[in-house]
Amino acid sequence: MALKCGIVGLPNVGKSTLFNCLSNAKAQSANFPFCTIEPNVGTITVPDTRLNKLEELVKPERVLPTTIEIVDIAGLVKGASKGEGLGNQFLGNIRECDAILHVLRCFEDDNIVHVDGKVDPVGDKEVIDTELQLKDLETVEKAISGAQRKAKAGDKEGIKLLELYTQLKNHLESGKNARAIDFDDDKWDLVADLHLLTVKPVMYVCNVDEASVKTGNTFVDQVKEAVKDENAEVLVLGAGIEADITELDSFEERQMFLEDLGLEEPGVAKLIRAAYSLLNLQTYFTAGVKEVRAWTIEKGMTAPQAAGVIHSDFEKGFIRAEVMKYDDFVALGSEAACKEAGKLHVEGKTYVPADGDIMHFRFNV
């Protein structure tokens, strides 16, 4: 599934450094605005220790983890909604992403220039929020004009859309992101084709110094307070530390480095898993001697839809799914043992897979 997260933020907050750590791509990283001109795209694997356990039990010829795409998008400045700086390009790139990783500078360093001359993560957040809201407002106002013409002609759908668009307009004009409006699912469906930027799910990534990577700092506290009503996740990591970790050659060296900092795992591992969750994704597995593989599906998908991720023929000709729970498989040690213990279940077209299900599909085309 080609779902992607866009890394955004003001210039010089650590976006490209973080992107390099995530993807091992060599996005240029420099101490001046607009270093990133074209969006860099990296396909990254999602850390999942369950794959290691399945490999140990099944001993397959190969193991394939699941992946997501991360896009490093050019830095933004005030006026982007009107085309200032790289505004039009930035807004076009972010529109193509499914979720936003908003990096905020939460550290002091006189050697790294801040685009506004001071460290103010909440102010930085508001700059980008404002530009995205202004662009969405422009989109909604155009939609209102179209809906008004339909409403005047007595078109029922036009009347309904005009009401919804007007609510959106008032909400955006109050300085709030569209994702915070209290719409039912059917109303969201009606406004989906507007492709609003501030509807996208967001995670705020607080980039801190080494001393703050475990407990945070006052900047992080300010961010948490500012976003407490947004239904958004806040993650704390040090992009500089993550860069140091990627330079170490062996797993043992990396573990020692993390232990010295009092950390259990790299921050990017937490970030990738959090991004996966932010996209409303989950994993199921196929496990056989040829291959153990993780597959990405959206939460709530049915078994035929999950099968279709492997191949469209699997969905078209779906007959049934044979399902084992991951914990049962690990506890019993094999598929044969699961069958014998009655832990392999046959499920039909209405079954909704749970995260971690191990599945085989029967189909006929």
N, C-alpha and C positions, 0 to 999 in steps of 0.2 A: 504494500500500500504506500503510495507516494505522498505520505503526509510529512509536513515539514514545519519546523519551528524557526522563526526569525530572531536573531540576536540584534537588539536595538539599544540605542543609548546615545547620549551626547558624545562628541569627539573626546578622545583621551580618557575614557572611563574603564578601559580594559577589555573591550569587546573582541578585538582581533587576537589578543593574547589568550583569552578564554576559548575562542574558536580554534586556535592552534592546538590547545590542550585537548579539546574535544575530538578533533578530527585528525590530528597530526598533519593536516594540510599546512602549507607554509604561507599563510596570509601575511602580507607585510605588516609589521608593527612598528610604528614610529611615533615620536613625540611632537606631532602637529596635527591639526584638524584635517579631515578628508583624506587621511592616509588610505582608507579603504574606498576606492572609487567604484569598482564593480563588485557586486555581491559574490562572496566566495561560498561555495556549496560543498558541504562534506557529508558523506554518508557514514554514520557512526553506529556501532553495535551497542545494543542495550545489555548492560551487565545483568546476568541472571545465573546465580549459583545452582539453580535447579538443573541447568544444562550439564554442569559438571557431574552432578550425581547421576543423571540419566546416562551420560557417557560411561561412567564407571560401571553401571549395572548392565547396559546393553552391549557395550564394546563395539560401536558402529565403525564403519569405514571412514565416516566424516561427520562433523558436527557443524551445524549452521545456526548461528544466533539470529535474532530478529534485529531490524535496523530502523532508524529514523533519519531524516535529513535535517541538517542544521545549516542555516544561511546567515552569514555575517553581512549585515546590511550597512551601507554607508552612514557615517555620522550625520546627525540632524542638528539644525540651528533654528533659532526663532525666525519665523517667516516662511518656513518650509511649505506651509499650506498654500502660500502665494508664489511658490517656486523659488524662494531664496535658497542660496547654497546649492545643495543637491536635492532640494525638496521634492520636486516632481518624481525624480528617480527613486528616492527613498520611499515615498508613499506608494509608488507602483510596485516596488519590491515587497513591501510589507503586505500589500493587498493579496499577493500570491501565497502568503504563508497561512498556516492553519492556527498557529498560536504564537504568542510573543514572549520572548525571554528578554526582559527589560533590565539591562545592567546599570547599576547605580554606583557611583564612586563614593565609597564610605571610608576613605583613608586620607590622611594628610601626607603630602610629599612635595617639597619645594622644587624638586627636580622634574616633576611632571606637570606641565602647564594645564590649567583648567580653562576651558573655553570662556568662562565668565569670570575668571580671576579668583574664585573662591570655591571651597568645597561645601556644597549644599545639595545633598541627594534628594530631598523633598522638592526643592526648587527645580532641580533637573528633571524630576519626574513630571512636574507640572508643565514644564516647557514642552515636553513631548506629548503629554496628554492634551494640552491646548491645541497643538498643531493637528493632531489626529481628530480632535473634536471639531475644529474648524473645517477640516476637509469633509467630515461626515455631515456637518451642518449644510455645507454646499450641496452635497448629494441629496440630502433630505429636502432641501428647498426646491431643487429641480423636480423631485418626485411629487411634491405638494402641487406644483403648477400643473402637472399632468393629471393628478387626482382631482383637482378643482374643476378642470374642464369636463371630466366624466361625471362628477357630482352634480354640476349644473344641468347636465343632460338627464339627470334622474337615475344614473347608473348606480345600482345598489353596492356593487363592489367598490366603485369609485368613492362613494360616501363613507364606506367602512375604512378604506385605505386613507382617505383624507383625515379621518379622526386619528388613526394610528400614527400617521406621519406627523401630524400636529403635536401629538404627545411626545414623539421623539424629538421634534424641534425644540419644544419647551424644555425637555430634559437636557439636551445638549447645551442650550443657551444658559442653563443654570451651572455650567461647568462640570457636568458629570458625564462619565463614559456610558455609552449605550448599553453595555453589558449589565449595568446596575439597575436598569429599568425593570419594573415588576410586570412583565408580560407573561401570559400563558403560552404554552407551546404552540397553539394554533395561531396566535398573533405573531410569534417569532417566524413561523412558516410564511406568513403573509409578507413580512418585510425582509426575508432572507435574500431576495434578489437585488436588494440595495447594496449588498456586500460591504457593510459598514466596517470601518477599521477598528472602532472601539467596542465592537461586539466580541472580537476575538479573545479567547481566554489568555490570561497573562500571568507570568511569574516574575516577581522582582528578585533579581540576583544582586545581593549586596557584596560588592568587591571590597574586601577589607585587607588590612596589613596582617603580618604574621602574628602579632600580639593579640589580635582580635578574632582570629579565625575560629576559635573554639567557643568563646563566650559572647562575641559580638562587641559593640561599642555604642556610644551615644548616637552616632549617625544611624546605626541599624535600628536603635530604639525609635528614632524619629520616623524612619520609614514605616516600621510596624504600626505606629500610631496613625500615620497618614493614610494607610491602606486598610485599616481594620474593618471598614464597612464595604470593602470592594469584593469580598469573596475571592481574594487572590492569595497565592502562596508566596512566602518570603523565604529565600534560601541564602545562607551566608557562606561565602568561600573566599579564598585569596587567590586571585588569578596568577600572581607572582609565584606563590607556593606551588600551584598546580604546574606552572611552567618548569620549576625546579624539579618536580617529580618526574616529568616526562624526559628530562635529561639523564636521569639515572638508568643504568644499563639493565640491572637485574631486578627481579621481583623482590629478592631479599633486601636489596639496598633501598628500594622504595618503601618496604614495610618498616625498616629501621628508621627511615626518615619520618614516616607517619607517626611511629611510636614516640619519637623524640618530641613531636608536636602534640602528643596526646590524642591523636586521631585514629579512628579505626579503618578508614578507607579514604581514597582521594575524594575531594569535593565534587569533581566532575562525574564520578560514578553516581552520587546522589542526584546531581543535576540531570543526568540523562534519564534516570528512572522517574524523576519528578516531571520531566518534559513529556515522557511517555504517558504518564498519568494525566497530565494537563491536556493532552490530545484525546483523552477519553478512550485510550487503547488498553487492550489486555492481550495476553499470550496464551495460545494453546500449543501443544507439542504433537509431533508425529515421531514415533520411535521404532526403528527396525534396524537390522544388522547392516543395511546399506547406509542408513542415514538417521541421525537424531537431529530434529530441526524444530526451531521455534517459529511460529507463525503469528503475525500481527492481525488482530481484528478489532473492530470498534465494540465497545461494551454494548450489550443488548442485541447483537447480531444473532440470528438463528443458526442452527447447524448447517442448513444448505448454504447460507451466505458465508459461513466460515469455510465450508468446503470450496466455495467459489474462489477464495483467496489463493488456493493451490492451482485450480484450473476452472475455467468457466463450465467445462463439461461436467465437473463434479457437482456443480450446483444445478445445472439443467437436468441431469439424470439421477439426482439424489434419491437413494432408496432408504438408507439408514446410516446412523453413526454408531460405532462401537466405542464406548467411553469408559476410561478408567481415571479415577482421581489420582493426582500426583502422589499424595500422601500414602494412598493404598499401594500404589506401584512400588514406592520406595520401601515401605514396610514389608511387603511380600517378596519383592526382589525381581519379579518378572511378569510378563503378560500371562504366561501359563499358570502361574501361581494365583494371579488375580481371577482368572477364569475358574479355577478350581475352588476358590474361596467365595465365588459368587459376587466378585467385585468388578466384573466387566458388565456394563449395562448397555442394552440396545435402545437407542433413542431415535425418535422420528423427526419430522420436519419442524415441529414447534419447539424443539429443545433449544434452550439458550445456553451455550457453553459457559462454564465458569473459568476464571483465570487459573491456568495450570492444568486444565484437562488434557489427558493424553487420548488422542482420537484416531480411529481408522474409519474411512468412509467407504460405503458400498454404493456404487452408482451404475447406471445403465443408460447408454446413449445410443 
